[in-house]
Amino acid sequence: MQDPTYEQVSGGNTGHAESLKIKYDPEIISYDDLLAVFFNTHDPTTLNRQGNDVGTQYRSAIFYTNDDQKRKSESLIGELNATKAYDKPIVTEVKPLGEFYEAEDYHKDYYDNHKDAPYCQLMIAPKLEKLQKRFGELLKN
């Protein structure tokens, strides 16, 4: 499906995943650091689910843009599984980045624009707190 709406994707029938497209400068933050944040701030072991959100659109996925990112992602997943870093095997997909469709304006910066919403307070705020405690040195002010 070309250029799906948020409502279409959240219905779970488009094959798309809700995701972030991160543009980064490796002189400022490494891909390894991005992977560390990724694997420490969500559950990479639960298939098609993140918190209360269920469906293939909520699958754990890494969409790489070059062979080095693919290699590093797959290597870290292998290492985390071998060392039993999680109680269950990692189900994170590692696939090449295809077409990326930006969210509609009303859904961008959702947390910043809806901090008092119950979902944001119950689901997002605790994850951000965990992120700041664990990776505060990587965050810009």
N, CA, C and O atoms as CSV, one atom per row, in Angstrom:
chain,resi,resn,atom,element,x,y,z
A,1,MET,N,N,0.849,-1.181,0.000
A,1,MET,CA,C,0.000,0.000,0.000
A,1,MET,C,C,0.892,1.240,0.000
A,1,MET,O,O,1.796,1.353,0.828
A,2,GLN,N,N,0.652,2.140,-0.894
A,2,GLN,CA,C,1.407,3.388,-0.984
A,2,GLN,C,C,0.847,4.429,-0.026
A,2,GLN,O,O,-0.366,4.620,0.061
A,3,ASP,N,N,1.743,5.101,0.693
A,3,ASP,CA,C,1.400,6.230,1.552
A,3,ASP,C,C,0.181,5.977,2.445
A,3,ASP,O,O,-0.808,6.706,2.370
A,4,PRO,N,N,0.253,4.946,3.286
A,4,PRO,CA,C,-0.886,4.641,4.154
A,4,PRO,C,C,-1.065,5.695,5.240
A,4,PRO,O,O,-0.103,6.350,5.643
A,5,THR,N,N,-2.288,5.854,5.705
A,5,THR,CA,C,-2.572,6.759,6.811
A,5,THR,C,C,-2.259,6.049,8.128
A,5,THR,O,O,-2.100,4.829,8.162
A,6,TYR,N,N,-2.175,6.813,9.195
A,6,TYR,CA,C,-1.959,6.227,10.509
A,6,TYR,C,C,-3.088,5.249,10.837
A,6,TYR,O,O,-2.839,4.165,11.366
A,7,GLU,N,N,-4.299,5.623,10.531
A,7,GLU,CA,C,-5.435,4.752,10.831
A,7,GLU,C,C,-5.321,3.420,10.081
A,7,GLU,O,O,-5.646,2.369,10.633
A,8,GLN,N,N,-4.861,3.461,8.827
A,8,GLN,CA,C,-4.701,2.229,8.061
A,8,GLN,C,C,-3.598,1.354,8.667
A,8,GLN,O,O,-3.775,0.146,8.821
A,9,VAL,N,N,-2.477,1.960,9.003
A,9,VAL,CA,C,-1.375,1.195,9.588
A,9,VAL,C,C,-1.775,0.633,10.944
A,9,VAL,O,O,-1.505,-0.531,11.240
A,10,SER,N,N,-2.417,1.450,11.768
A,10,SER,CA,C,-2.787,0.980,13.111
A,10,SER,C,C,-3.841,-0.110,13.072
A,10,SER,O,O,-4.048,-0.804,14.068
A,11,GLY,N,N,-4.510,-0.273,11.941
A,11,GLY,CA,C,-5.463,-1.369,11.784
A,11,GLY,C,C,-4.789,-2.717,11.627
A,11,GLY,O,O,-5.424,-3.757,11.803
A,12,GLY,N,N,-3.496,-2.706,11.296
A,12,GLY,CA,C,-2.730,-3.942,11.242
A,12,GLY,C,C,-2.825,-4.730,9.961
A,12,GLY,O,O,-2.335,-5.858,9.902
A,13,ASN,N,N,-3.438,-4.178,8.934
A,13,ASN,CA,C,-3.631,-4.950,7.706
A,13,ASN,C,C,-2.808,-4.468,6.518
A,13,ASN,O,O,-3.010,-4.947,5.402
A,14,THR,N,N,-1.887,-3.536,6.728
A,14,THR,CA,C,-1.133,-2.975,5.604
A,14,THR,C,C,0.238,-3.617,5.418
A,14,THR,O,O,0.842,-3.484,4.353
A,15,GLY,N,N,0.733,-4.307,6.436
A,15,GLY,CA,C,2.081,-4.856,6.382
A,15,GLY,C,C,3.147,-3.866,6.816
A,15,GLY,O,O,4.318,-4.229,6.922
A,16,HIS,N,N,2.761,-2.616,7.070
A,16,HIS,CA,C,3.706,-1.600,7.517
A,16,HIS,C,C,3.930,-1.717,9.027
A,16,HIS,O,O,3.146,-2.343,9.739
A,17,ALA,N,N,5.004,-1.108,9.490
A,17,ALA,CA,C,5.306,-1.068,10.916
A,17,ALA,C,C,5.413,0.387,11.350
A,17,ALA,O,O,5.937,1.225,10.617
A,18,GLU,N,N,4.919,0.677,12.534
A,18,GLU,CA,C,5.164,2.000,13.104
A,18,GLU,C,C,6.645,2.035,13.458
A,18,GLU,O,O,7.146,1.150,14.151
A,19,SER,N,N,7.332,3.048,12.984
A,19,SER,CA,C,8.770,3.102,13.216
A,19,SER,C,C,9.272,4.540,13.190
A,19,SER,O,O,8.553,5.472,12.833
A,20,LEU,N,N,10.507,4.679,13.575
A,20,LEU,CA,C,11.197,5.963,13.525
A,20,LEU,C,C,12.262,5.879,12.446
A,20,LEU,O,O,12.894,4.838,12.266
A,21,LYS,N,N,12.455,6.955,11.745
A,21,LYS,CA,C,13.585,7.038,10.825
A,21,LYS,C,C,14.588,7.964,11.491
A,21,LYS,O,O,14.348,9.161,11.653
A,22,ILE,N,N,15.706,7.385,11.869
A,22,ILE,CA,C,16.714,8.138,12.609
A,22,ILE,C,C,17.847,8.518,11.659
A,22,ILE,O,O,18.516,7.659,11.085
A,23,LYS,N,N,18.038,9.802,11.513
A,23,LYS,CA,C,19.189,10.309,10.773
A,23,LYS,C,C,20.210,10.709,11.823
A,23,LYS,O,O,19.913,11.497,12.722
A,24,TYR,N,N,21.401,10.169,11.708
A,24,TYR,CA,C,22.394,10.441,12.736
A,24,TYR,C,C,23.754,10.719,12.103
A,24,TYR,O,O,24.031,10.350,10.962
A,25,ASP,N,N,24.569,11.372,12.881
A,25,ASP,CA,C,25.933,11.682,12.487
A,25,ASP,C,C,26.848,10.766,13.294
A,25,ASP,O,O,26.926,10.906,14.514
A,26,PRO,N,N,27.545,9.826,12.640
A,26,PRO,CA,C,28.401,8.899,13.393
A,26,PRO,C,C,29.568,9.584,14.101
A,26,PRO,O,O,30.249,8.961,14.914
A,27,GLU,N,N,29.802,10.855,13.800
A,27,GLU,CA,C,30.811,11.613,14.546
A,27,GLU,C,C,30.255,12.046,15.905
A,27,GLU,O,O,31.014,12.411,16.804
A,28,ILE,N,N,28.932,12.005,16.050
A,28,ILE,CA,C,28.282,12.428,17.296
A,28,ILE,C,C,27.805,11.226,18.106
A,28,ILE,O,O,27.971,11.191,19.325
A,29,ILE,N,N,27.215,10.247,17.432
A,29,ILE,CA,C,26.749,9.028,18.099
A,29,ILE,C,C,26.987,7.852,17.161
A,29,ILE,O,O,26.781,7.952,15.952
A,30,SER,N,N,27.419,6.751,17.730
A,30,SER,CA,C,27.730,5.581,16.909
A,30,SER,C,C,26.484,4.726,16.668
A,30,SER,O,O,25.504,4.800,17.408
A,31,TYR,N,N,26.550,3.932,15.633
A,31,TYR,CA,C,25.470,2.988,15.367
A,31,TYR,C,C,25.369,1.979,16.512
A,31,TYR,O,O,24.271,1.552,16.869
A,32,ASP,N,N,26.507,1.603,17.083
A,32,ASP,CA,C,26.497,0.692,18.233
A,32,ASP,C,C,25.732,1.292,19.405
A,32,ASP,O,O,24.988,0.584,20.085
A,33,ASP,N,N,25.905,2.586,19.650
A,33,ASP,CA,C,25.150,3.246,20.725
A,33,ASP,C,C,23.661,3.262,20.407
A,33,ASP,O,O,22.833,3.057,21.295
A,34,LEU,N,N,23.320,3.503,19.151
A,34,LEU,CA,C,21.898,3.477,18.775
A,34,LEU,C,C,21.309,2.088,19.004
A,34,LEU,O,O,20.180,1.963,19.480
A,35,LEU,N,N,22.065,1.051,18.669
A,35,LEU,CA,C,21.591,-0.314,18.918
A,35,LEU,C,C,21.419,-0.577,20.410
A,35,LEU,O,O,20.450,-1.216,20.821
A,36,ALA,N,N,22.349,-0.090,21.215
A,36,ALA,CA,C,22.239,-0.281,22.669
A,36,ALA,C,C,20.977,0.373,23.204
A,36,ALA,O,O,20.274,-0.219,24.023
A,37,VAL,N,N,20.685,1.572,22.759
A,37,VAL,CA,C,19.460,2.253,23.183
A,37,VAL,C,C,18.243,1.460,22.721
A,37,VAL,O,O,17.314,1.235,23.497
A,38,PHE,N,N,18.245,1.042,21.476
A,38,PHE,CA,C,17.120,0.285,20.914
A,38,PHE,C,C,16.817,-0.963,21.744
A,38,PHE,O,O,15.669,-1.199,22.120
A,39,PHE,N,N,17.844,-1.755,22.027
A,39,PHE,CA,C,17.608,-3.024,22.723
A,39,PHE,C,C,17.371,-2.866,24.219
A,39,PHE,O,O,16.947,-3.813,24.880
A,40,ASN,N,N,17.635,-1.699,24.751
A,40,ASN,CA,C,17.413,-1.478,26.178
A,40,ASN,C,C,16.173,-0.653,26.488
A,40,ASN,O,O,15.884,-0.412,27.660
A,41,THR,N,N,15.443,-0.221,25.494
A,41,THR,CA,C,14.277,0.621,25.765
A,41,THR,C,C,12.977,0.049,25.205
A,41,THR,O,O,11.951,0.730,25.211
A,42,HIS,N,N,13.007,-1.180,24.727
A,42,HIS,CA,C,11.770,-1.854,24.319
A,42,HIS,C,C,11.973,-3.356,24.481
A,42,HIS,O,O,13.085,-3.810,24.750
A,43,ASP,N,N,10.914,-4.113,24.318
A,43,ASP,CA,C,10.994,-5.564,24.460
A,43,ASP,C,C,11.218,-6.187,23.085
A,43,ASP,O,O,10.288,-6.242,22.279
A,44,PRO,N,N,12.437,-6.659,22.800
A,44,PRO,CA,C,12.703,-7.249,21.495
A,44,PRO,C,C,12.351,-8.737,21.411
A,44,PRO,O,O,12.653,-9.394,20.416
A,45,THR,N,N,11.709,-9.265,22.464
A,45,THR,CA,C,11.417,-10.702,22.511
A,45,THR,C,C,9.948,-11.043,22.308
A,45,THR,O,O,9.598,-12.216,22.181
A,46,THR,N,N,9.103,-10.052,22.276
A,46,THR,CA,C,7.674,-10.316,22.138
A,46,THR,C,C,7.251,-10.035,20.701
A,46,THR,O,O,7.401,-8.916,20.211
A,47,LEU,N,N,6.735,-11.029,20.044
A,47,LEU,CA,C,6.361,-10.913,18.644
A,47,LEU,C,C,5.105,-10.058,18.487
A,47,LEU,O,O,4.074,-10.310,19.110
A,48,ASN,N,N,5.223,-9.054,17.648
A,48,ASN,CA,C,4.070,-8.229,17.262
A,48,ASN,C,C,3.369,-7.564,18.437
A,48,ASN,O,O,2.141,-7.516,18.503
A,49,ARG,N,N,4.171,-7.054,19.359
A,49,ARG,CA,C,3.580,-6.382,20.514
A,49,ARG,C,C,4.613,-5.498,21.188
A,49,ARG,O,O,5.778,-5.873,21.319
A,50,GLN,N,N,4.178,-4.328,21.612
A,50,GLN,CA,C,4.971,-3.457,22.473
A,50,GLN,C,C,4.010,-2.883,23.501
A,50,GLN,O,O,3.140,-2.076,23.173
A,51,GLY,N,N,4.176,-3.309,24.754
A,51,GLY,CA,C,3.266,-2.862,25.807
A,51,GLY,C,C,1.845,-3.303,25.511
A,51,GLY,O,O,1.596,-4.479,25.246
A,52,ASN,N,N,0.917,-2.363,25.556
A,52,ASN,CA,C,-0.489,-2.673,25.292
A,52,ASN,C,C,-0.815,-2.688,23.805
A,52,ASN,O,O,-1.928,-3.048,23.421
A,53,ASP,N,N,0.138,-2.302,22.965
A,53,ASP,CA,C,-0.102,-2.233,21.523
A,53,ASP,C,C,0.215,-3.577,20.887
A,53,ASP,O,O,1.335,-4.075,20.995
A,54,VAL,N,N,-0.787,-4.167,20.217
A,54,VAL,CA,C,-0.658,-5.506,19.665
A,54,VAL,C,C,-0.950,-5.474,18.164
A,54,VAL,O,O,-1.875,-4.798,17.715
A,55,GLY,N,N,-0.161,-6.201,17.413
A,55,GLY,CA,C,-0.347,-6.329,15.970
A,55,GLY,C,C,0.987,-6.276,15.254
A,55,GLY,O,O,1.988,-5.840,15.823
A,56,THR,N,N,1.003,-6.720,13.999
A,56,THR,CA,C,2.252,-6.741,13.239
A,56,THR,C,C,2.848,-5.350,13.068
A,56,THR,O,O,4.055,-5.214,12.866
A,57,GLN,N,N,2.022,-4.327,13.147
A,57,GLN,CA,C,2.525,-2.955,13.008
A,57,GLN,C,C,3.368,-2.534,14.207
A,57,GLN,O,O,4.025,-1.494,14.163
A,58,TYR,N,N,3.358,-3.331,15.284
A,58,TYR,CA,C,4.140,-3.029,16.483
A,58,TYR,C,C,5.297,-4.009,16.658
A,58,TYR,O,O,5.830,-4.153,17.758
A,59,ARG,N,N,5.679,-4.674,15.588
A,59,ARG,CA,C,6.781,-5.622,15.668
A,59,ARG,C,C,8.100,-4.890,15.922
A,59,ARG,O,O,8.261,-3.718,15.582
A,60,SER,N,N,9.018,-5.606,16.518
A,60,SER,CA,C,10.357,-5.073,16.744
A,60,SER,C,C,11.134,-5.239,15.442
A,60,SER,O,O,11.250,-6.346,14.915
A,61,ALA,N,N,11.662,-4.138,14.931
A,61,ALA,CA,C,12.350,-4.202,13.638
A,61,ALA,C,C,13.459,-3.166,13.548
A,61,ALA,O,O,13.366,-2.071,14.102
A,62,ILE,N,N,14.496,-3.542,12.840
A,62,ILE,CA,C,15.570,-2.636,12.479
A,62,ILE,C,C,15.599,-2.603,10.960
A,62,ILE,O,O,15.724,-3.642,10.312
A,63,PHE,N,N,15.485,-1.419,10.401
A,63,PHE,CA,C,15.537,-1.246,8.955
A,63,PHE,C,C,16.871,-0.572,8.635
A,63,PHE,O,O,17.035,0.628,8.857
A,64,TYR,N,N,17.813,-1.341,8.116
A,64,TYR,CA,C,19.161,-0.841,7.883
A,64,TYR,C,C,19.284,-0.177,6.513
A,64,TYR,O,O,18.478,-0.407,5.611
A,65,THR,N,N,20.323,0.657,6.389
A,65,THR,CA,C,20.552,1.355,5.116
A,65,THR,C,C,21.869,0.961,4.458
A,65,THR,O,O,22.165,1.405,3.349
A,66,ASN,N,N,22.669,0.123,5.139
A,66,ASN,CA,C,23.908,-0.347,4.512
A,66,ASN,C,C,24.316,-1.685,5.138
A,66,ASN,O,O,23.775,-2.098,6.164
A,67,ASP,N,N,25.275,-2.344,4.502
A,67,ASP,CA,C,25.690,-3.674,4.948
A,67,ASP,C,C,26.312,-3.664,6.344
A,67,ASP,O,O,26.160,-4.629,7.094
A,68,ASP,N,N,27.007,-2.593,6.696
A,68,ASP,CA,C,27.614,-2.502,8.022
A,68,ASP,C,C,26.534,-2.478,9.105
A,68,ASP,O,O,26.670,-3.145,10.131
A,69,GLN,N,N,25.472,-1.717,8.883
A,69,GLN,CA,C,24.373,-1.681,9.859
A,69,GLN,C,C,23.718,-3.062,9.968
A,69,GLN,O,O,23.386,-3.507,11.066
A,70,LYS,N,N,23.538,-3.726,8.848
A,70,LYS,CA,C,22.947,-5.071,8.868
A,70,LYS,C,C,23.835,-6.015,9.678
A,70,LYS,O,O,23.355,-6.729,10.558
A,71,ARG,N,N,25.124,-6.012,9.373
A,71,ARG,CA,C,26.066,-6.895,10.052
A,71,ARG,C,C,26.085,-6.636,11.556
A,71,ARG,O,O,26.022,-7.574,12.351
A,72,LYS,N,N,26.172,-5.371,11.944
A,72,LYS,CA,C,26.215,-5.028,13.370
A,72,LYS,C,C,24.915,-5.418,14.071
A,72,LYS,O,O,24.941,-5.924,15.193
A,73,SER,N,N,23.793,-5.188,13.421
A,73,SER,CA,C,22.493,-5.532,14.020
A,73,SER,C,C,22.383,-7.038,14.228
A,73,SER,O,O,22.026,-7.492,15.315
A,74,GLU,N,N,22.686,-7.811,13.190
A,74,GLU,CA,C,22.590,-9.264,13.288
A,74,GLU,C,C,23.602,-9.831,14.282
A,74,GLU,O,O,23.302,-10.777,15.011
A,75,SER,N,N,24.796,-9.249,14.307
A,75,SER,CA,C,25.821,-9.707,15.242
A,75,SER,C,C,25.392,-9.467,16.689
A,75,SER,O,O,25.552,-10.345,17.537
A,76,LEU,N,N,24.854,-8.296,16.969
A,76,LEU,CA,C,24.417,-8.003,18.336
A,76,LEU,C,C,23.254,-8.912,18.740
A,76,LEU,O,O,23.213,-9.390,19.873
A,77,ILE,N,N,22.331,-9.148,17.845
A,77,ILE,CA,C,21.219,-10.059,18.162
A,77,ILE,C,C,21.767,-11.449,18.481
A,77,ILE,O,O,21.330,-12.084,19.441
A,78,GLY,N,N,22.716,-11.918,17.687
A,78,GLY,CA,C,23.334,-13.220,17.954
A,78,GLY,C,C,24.022,-13.256,19.304
A,78,GLY,O,O,23.909,-14.234,20.043
A,79,GLU,N,N,24.736,-12.187,19.622
A,79,GLU,CA,C,25.438,-12.101,20.907
A,79,GLU,C,C,24.441,-12.064,22.072
A,79,GLU,O,O,24.630,-12.760,23.070
A,80,LEU,N,N,23.393,-11.263,21.950
A,80,LEU,CA,C,22.395,-11.169,23.022
A,80,LEU,C,C,21.688,-12.501,23.228
A,80,LEU,O,O,21.410,-12.888,24.364
A,81,ASN,N,N,21.395,-13.203,22.138
A,81,ASN,CA,C,20.768,-14.520,22.271
A,81,ASN,C,C,21.738,-15.527,22.879
A,81,ASN,O,O,21.344,-16.312,23.742
A,82,ALA,N,N,22.999,-15.522,22.445
A,82,ALA,CA,C,23.990,-16.482,22.946
A,82,ALA,C,C,24.254,-16.293,24.428
A,82,ALA,O,O,24.462,-17.266,25.153
A,83,THR,N,N,24.248,-15.052,24.880
A,83,THR,CA,C,24.519,-14.785,26.298
A,83,THR,C,C,23.246,-14.802,27.142
A,83,THR,O,O,23.287,-14.561,28.349
A,84,LYS,N,N,22.121,-15.089,26.497
A,84,LYS,CA,C,20.822,-15.137,27.181
A,84,LYS,C,C,20.555,-13.834,27.939
A,84,LYS,O,O,20.139,-13.841,29.097
A,85,ALA,N,N,20.805,-12.723,27.255
A,85,ALA,CA,C,20.581,-11.400,27.845
A,85,ALA,C,C,19.103,-11.187,28.161
A,85,ALA,O,O,18.761,-10.384,29.029
A,86,TYR,N,N,18.239,-11.898,27.465
A,86,TYR,CA,C,16.792,-11.841,27.701
A,86,TYR,C,C,16.313,-13.248,28.023
A,86,TYR,O,O,16.965,-14.231,27.671
A,87,ASP,N,N,15.170,-13.339,28.693
A,87,ASP,CA,C,14.615,-14.645,29.064
A,87,ASP,C,C,14.139,-15.440,27.859
A,87,ASP,O,O,14.069,-16.668,27.907
A,88,LYS,N,N,13.811,-14.738,26.776
A,88,LYS,CA,C,13.311,-15.378,25.561
A,88,LYS,C,C,14.176,-14.935,24.382
A,88,LYS,O,O,14.873,-13.925,24.473
A,89,PRO,N,N,14.136,-15.681,23.277
A,89,PRO,CA,C,14.910,-15.283,22.096
A,89,PRO,C,C,14.409,-13.950,21.517
A,89,PRO,O,O,13.226,-13.623,21.611
A,90,ILE,N,N,15.314,-13.209,20.932
A,90,ILE,CA,C,14.977,-11.941,20.285
A,90,ILE,C,C,14.259,-12.223,18.966
A,90,ILE,O,O,14.693,-13.070,18.185
A,91,VAL,N,N,13.167,-11.515,18.725
A,91,VAL,CA,C,12.385,-11.679,17.499
A,91,VAL,C,C,12.498,-10.465,16.572
A,91,VAL,O,O,11.774,-10.371,15.581
A,92,THR,N,N,13.386,-9.557,16.886
A,92,THR,CA,C,13.566,-8.341,16.088
A,92,THR,C,C,13.921,-8.695,14.651
A,92,THR,O,O,14.862,-9.450,14.402
A,93,GLU,N,N,13.157,-8.142,13.703
A,93,GLU,CA,C,13.463,-8.302,12.286
A,93,GLU,C,C,14.609,-7.375,11.912
A,93,GLU,O,O,14.706,-6.267,12.442
A,94,VAL,N,N,15.471,-7.811,11.012
A,94,VAL,CA,C,16.518,-6.967,10.445
A,94,VAL,C,C,16.320,-7.012,8.934
A,94,VAL,O,O,16.567,-8.027,8.282
A,95,LYS,N,N,15.865,-5.877,8.399
A,95,LYS,CA,C,15.529,-5.812,6.974
A,95,LYS,C,C,16.038,-4.507,6.374
A,95,LYS,O,O,16.238,-3.526,7.090
A,96,PRO,N,N,16.247,-4.498,5.066
A,96,PRO,CA,C,16.650,-3.233,4.431
A,96,PRO,C,C,15.518,-2.210,4.501
A,96,PRO,O,O,14.339,-2.555,4.421
A,97,LEU,N,N,15.904,-0.951,4.652
A,97,LEU,CA,C,14.908,0.119,4.660
A,97,LEU,C,C,14.297,0.229,3.278
A,97,LEU,O,O,15.006,0.395,2.285
A,98,GLY,N,N,13.006,0.136,3.220
A,98,GLY,CA,C,12.287,0.368,1.975
A,98,GLY,C,C,11.741,1.783,1.980
A,98,GLY,O,O,12.362,2.698,2.521
A,99,GLU,N,N,10.617,1.950,1.396
A,99,GLU,CA,C,9.967,3.268,1.391
A,99,GLU,C,C,9.526,3.608,2.814
A,99,GLU,O,O,8.941,2.776,3.508
A,100,PHE,N,N,9.810,4.825,3.235
A,100,PHE,CA,C,9.399,5.293,4.564
A,100,PHE,C,C,8.353,6.381,4.369
A,100,PHE,O,O,8.570,7.341,3.631
A,101,TYR,N,N,7.227,6.221,5.032
A,101,TYR,CA,C,6.147,7.210,4.945
A,101,TYR,C,C,6.049,7.951,6.261
A,101,TYR,O,O,5.867,7.336,7.312
A,102,GLU,N,N,6.166,9.249,6.212
A,102,GLU,CA,C,6.074,10.054,7.431
A,102,GLU,C,C,4.644,10.066,7.951
A,102,GLU,O,O,3.679,9.980,7.191
A,103,ALA,N,N,4.542,10.173,9.256
A,103,ALA,CA,C,3.230,10.262,9.898
A,103,ALA,C,C,2.576,11.600,9.564
A,103,ALA,O,O,3.247,12.574,9.223
A,104,GLU,N,N,1.277,11.619,9.671
A,104,GLU,CA,C,0.551,12.874,9.496
A,104,GLU,C,C,0.978,13.838,10.601
A,104,GLU,O,O,1.428,13.414,11.666
A,105,ASP,N,N,0.835,15.124,10.341
A,105,ASP,CA,C,1.289,16.140,11.295
A,105,ASP,C,C,0.712,15.940,12.691
A,105,ASP,O,O,1.416,16.145,13.680
A,106,TYR,N,N,-0.552,15.544,12.790
A,106,TYR,CA,C,-1.174,15.412,14.115
A,106,TYR,C,C,-0.553,14.282,14.928
A,106,TYR,O,O,-0.717,14.236,16.147
A,107,HIS,N,N,0.168,13.358,14.258
A,107,HIS,CA,C,0.753,12.232,14.985
A,107,HIS,C,C,2.253,12.415,15.239
A,107,HIS,O,O,2.854,11.647,15.989
A,108,LYS,N,N,2.845,13.414,14.624
A,108,LYS,CA,C,4.267,13.693,14.858
A,108,LYS,C,C,4.437,14.333,16.234
A,108,LYS,O,O,3.563,15.061,16.704
A,109,ASP,N,N,5.553,14.056,16.862
A,109,ASP,CA,C,5.848,14.609,18.191
A,109,ASP,C,C,4.691,14.375,19.154
A,109,ASP,O,O,4.342,15.239,19.958
A,110,TYR,N,N,4.115,13.200,19.052
A,110,TYR,CA,C,2.896,12.895,19.800
A,110,TYR,C,C,3.082,13.102,21.305
A,110,TYR,O,O,2.248,13.739,21.950
A,111,TYR,N,N,4.151,12.578,21.856
A,111,TYR,CA,C,4.358,12.712,23.290
A,111,TYR,C,C,4.509,14.174,23.693
A,111,TYR,O,O,3.885,14.621,24.655
A,112,ASP,N,N,5.320,14.909,22.972
A,112,ASP,CA,C,5.524,16.327,23.297
A,112,ASP,C,C,4.217,17.107,23.273
A,112,ASP,O,O,4.046,18.059,24.034
A,113,ASN,N,N,3.306,16.712,22.410
A,113,ASN,CA,C,2.040,17.428,22.269
A,113,ASN,C,C,0.902,16.874,23.133
A,113,ASN,O,O,-0.169,17.475,23.206
A,114,HIS,N,N,1.134,15.726,23.791
A,114,HIS,CA,C,0.064,15.093,24.580
A,114,HIS,C,C,0.594,14.504,25.886
A,114,HIS,O,O,0.140,13.438,26.302
A,115,LYS,N,N,1.530,15.164,26.531
A,115,LYS,CA,C,2.175,14.615,27.725
A,115,LYS,C,C,1.199,14.229,28.835
A,115,LYS,O,O,1.473,13.313,29.610
A,116,ASP,N,N,0.072,14.918,28.914
A,116,ASP,CA,C,-0.880,14.638,29.989
A,116,ASP,C,C,-1.876,13.534,29.641
A,116,ASP,O,O,-2.666,13.132,30.495
A,117,ALA,N,N,-1.854,13.045,28.422
A,117,ALA,CA,C,-2.775,11.973,28.028
A,117,ALA,C,C,-2.439,10.707,28.816
A,117,ALA,O,O,-1.264,10.419,29.043
A,118,PRO,N,N,-3.450,9.951,29.234
A,118,PRO,CA,C,-3.194,8.743,30.024
A,118,PRO,C,C,-2.205,7.777,29.368
A,118,PRO,O,O,-1.330,7.246,30.051
A,119,TYR,N,N,-2.325,7.539,28.066
A,119,TYR,CA,C,-1.401,6.630,27.385
A,119,TYR,C,C,0.035,7.136,27.531
A,119,TYR,O,O,0.943,6.355,27.813
A,120,CYS,N,N,0.235,8.410,27.344
A,120,CYS,CA,C,1.585,8.985,27.447
A,120,CYS,C,C,2.135,8.843,28.856
A,120,CYS,O,O,3.311,8.526,29.036
A,121,GLN,N,N,1.299,9.073,29.847
A,121,GLN,CA,C,1.735,8.971,31.230
A,121,GLN,C,C,2.051,7.533,31.629
A,121,GLN,O,O,3.019,7.282,32.348
A,122,LEU,N,N,1.237,6.595,31.165
A,122,LEU,CA,C,1.398,5.197,31.563
A,122,LEU,C,C,2.437,4.438,30.754
A,122,LEU,O,O,3.117,3.560,31.285
A,123,MET,N,N,2.564,4.765,29.483
A,123,MET,CA,C,3.421,3.976,28.605
A,123,MET,C,C,4.720,4.678,28.202
A,123,MET,O,O,5.792,4.074,28.230
A,124,ILE,N,N,4.620,5.932,27.834
A,124,ILE,CA,C,5.788,6.610,27.268
A,124,ILE,C,C,6.676,7.228,28.352
A,124,ILE,O,O,7.899,7.091,28.305
A,125,ALA,N,N,6.071,7.901,29.314
A,125,ALA,CA,C,6.862,8.570,30.353
A,125,ALA,C,C,7.822,7.612,31.066
A,125,ALA,O,O,8.987,7.963,31.251
A,126,PRO,N,N,7.380,6.416,31.472
A,126,PRO,CA,C,8.328,5.501,32.134
A,126,PRO,C,C,9.485,5.080,31.220
A,126,PRO,O,O,10.613,4.911,31.684
A,127,LYS,N,N,9.207,4.912,29.929
A,127,LYS,CA,C,10.280,4.548,29.001
A,127,LYS,C,C,11.269,5.692,28.843
A,127,LYS,O,O,12.475,5.461,28.763
A,128,LEU,N,N,10.776,6.906,28.797
A,128,LEU,CA,C,11.676,8.053,28.684
A,128,LEU,C,C,12.532,8.204,29.942
A,128,LEU,O,O,13.709,8.556,29.865
A,129,GLU,N,N,11.934,7.936,31.087
A,129,GLU,CA,C,12.691,8.001,32.344
A,129,GLU,C,C,13.807,6.958,32.345
A,129,GLU,O,O,14.936,7.245,32.741
A,130,LYS,N,N,13.483,5.758,31.905
A,130,LYS,CA,C,14.475,4.691,31.803
A,130,LYS,C,C,15.584,5.085,30.820
A,130,LYS,O,O,16.765,4.867,31.090
A,131,LEU,N,N,15.203,5.655,29.698
A,131,LEU,CA,C,16.164,6.106,28.696
A,131,LEU,C,C,17.118,7.151,29.288
A,131,LEU,O,O,18.333,7.074,29.102
A,132,GLN,N,N,16.555,8.116,29.992
A,132,GLN,CA,C,17.387,9.181,30.564
A,132,GLN,C,C,18.332,8.653,31.635
A,132,GLN,O,O,19.478,9.094,31.716
A,133,LYS,N,N,17.869,7.714,32.458
A,133,LYS,CA,C,18.724,7.150,33.501
A,133,LYS,C,C,19.861,6.332,32.898
A,133,LYS,O,O,21.009,6.448,33.328
A,134,ARG,N,N,19.549,5.526,31.927
A,134,ARG,CA,C,20.530,4.586,31.366
A,134,ARG,C,C,21.445,5.233,30.337
A,134,ARG,O,O,22.622,4.882,30.249
A,135,PHE,N,N,20.912,6.185,29.548
A,135,PHE,CA,C,21.668,6.727,28.420
A,135,PHE,C,C,21.713,8.257,28.422
A,135,PHE,O,O,21.849,8.870,27.363
A,136,GLY,N,N,21.603,8.867,29.578
A,136,GLY,CA,C,21.587,10.317,29.677
A,136,GLY,C,C,22.763,10.990,29.000
A,136,GLY,O,O,22.624,12.071,28.427
A,137,GLU,N,N,23.935,10.343,29.069
A,137,GLU,CA,C,25.131,10.953,28.461
A,137,GLU,C,C,25.057,11.020,26.938
A,137,GLU,O,O,25.786,11.790,26.313
A,138,LEU,N,N,24.177,10.216,26.340
A,138,LEU,CA,C,24.034,10.229,24.877
A,138,LEU,C,C,22.997,11.230,24.388
A,138,LEU,O,O,22.946,11.556,23.202
A,139,LEU,N,N,22.170,11.717,25.315
A,139,LEU,CA,C,21.080,12.613,24.927
A,139,LEU,C,C,21.576,14.045,24.860
A,139,LEU,O,O,22.379,14.485,25.683
A,140,LYS,N,N,21.081,14.761,23.864
A,140,LYS,CA,C,21.443,16.177,23.812
A,140,LYS,C,C,20.461,16.950,24.671
A,140,LYS,O,O,19.318,16.532,24.859
A,141,ASN,N,N,20.907,18.059,25.179
A,141,ASN,CA,C,20.075,18.857,26.097
A,141,ASN,C,C,18.960,19.544,25.357
A,141,ASN,O,O,18.162,20.256,25.966
